[in-house]
Amino acid sequence: MQRKHIKVFGMVQGVGFRFYTDRLALKYNITGTVQNVEDFVDIYAQGDETEIEAFTEAVIKGASPSSQVDDYTIEDLEIDQDLKQFKTI
């Protein structure tokens, strides 16, 4: 199990990025949150190692067909045992 904090920069707001990120989370059994913050999308994601890697790769390639990711950061976090679902904030 891994937990990541992912910040995605670029044309990622107003293009359905959070909606598609939510769908990716469902596909890869990820729990956590996604939200727009200032000029980036902020994602907290937790799941099995293989699934979190596939989810992260899909997100940084551009979760939405209309998005364009220019940069991103990924930080490892402690596991949160209370996470049970993925939410768009």
C-alpha atoms as one frame of an Amber mdcrd trajectory, in Angstrom:
protein
   0.000   0.000   0.000   1.231   3.477  -0.905  -0.061   7.015  -0.491   0.980
   9.910  -2.725   0.443  13.656  -2.847   0.420  14.694  -6.508   0.322  18.292
  -7.747  -0.419  18.678 -11.451   0.319  21.961 -13.252  -0.639  23.168 -16.716
  -3.995  23.393 -18.471  -5.703  21.232 -15.862  -8.599  23.396 -14.665 -11.834
  23.881 -16.554 -11.135  20.870 -18.809 -12.711  18.006 -16.826  -9.438  16.977
 -15.184 -11.021  16.237 -11.783 -13.857  14.248 -13.397 -11.414  12.065 -15.331
  -9.147  11.711 -12.293 -12.162  10.433 -10.347 -12.820   7.855 -13.080  -9.161
   6.762 -13.031  -9.355   6.363  -9.259 -12.349   4.066  -9.685 -10.555   2.082
 -12.407  -7.433   1.571 -10.276  -9.147   1.154  -6.868  -7.630   4.356  -5.483
  -8.903   6.186  -2.401  -8.252   9.858  -1.656  -9.226  13.260  -3.018  -8.809
  15.578  -6.003  -9.402  19.325  -5.989  -8.541  22.528  -7.830  -6.118  24.703
  -5.853  -4.976  28.093  -7.166  -3.371  27.216 -10.514  -2.985  23.443 -10.147
  -4.873  20.254  -9.330  -4.115  18.721  -5.941  -4.460  14.933  -5.575  -4.091
  12.688  -2.550  -4.101   9.063  -3.703  -3.755   5.787  -1.844  -3.758   2.231
  -3.164  -1.773  -0.895  -3.883   1.690  -0.252  -5.316   0.936  -1.448  -8.862
  -2.382   0.400  -9.015  -1.017   3.642  -7.542   1.794   3.593 -10.129  -0.665
   3.075 -13.012  -2.989   5.773 -11.625  -0.133   8.250 -11.179   1.170   7.609
 -14.692  -2.300   8.102 -16.199  -2.829  11.337 -14.255   0.494  12.903 -15.227
  -0.069  11.997 -18.887  -3.242  14.099 -18.657  -6.335  12.623 -17.073  -8.632
  14.634 -19.340  -8.409  14.533 -23.139  -8.537  18.364 -23.133  -5.839  18.819
 -20.493  -2.164  19.552 -20.941   0.185  18.706 -18.069   3.249  20.965 -18.052
   4.715  19.888 -14.712   3.954  17.808 -11.630   5.319  16.910  -8.225   4.899
  13.644  -6.331   5.459  13.227  -2.615   5.254   9.977  -0.613   3.006  10.138
   2.459   2.113   7.953   5.424  -0.800   5.556   4.840  -4.182   6.880   6.030
  -6.203   3.943   7.348  -9.368   6.084   7.416  -9.549   6.551   3.614 -12.425
   4.506   2.227 -13.329   6.240  -1.059 -12.177   8.760  -3.637 -13.812  12.207
  -3.538 -13.793  15.251  -5.773 -13.664  18.382  -3.659
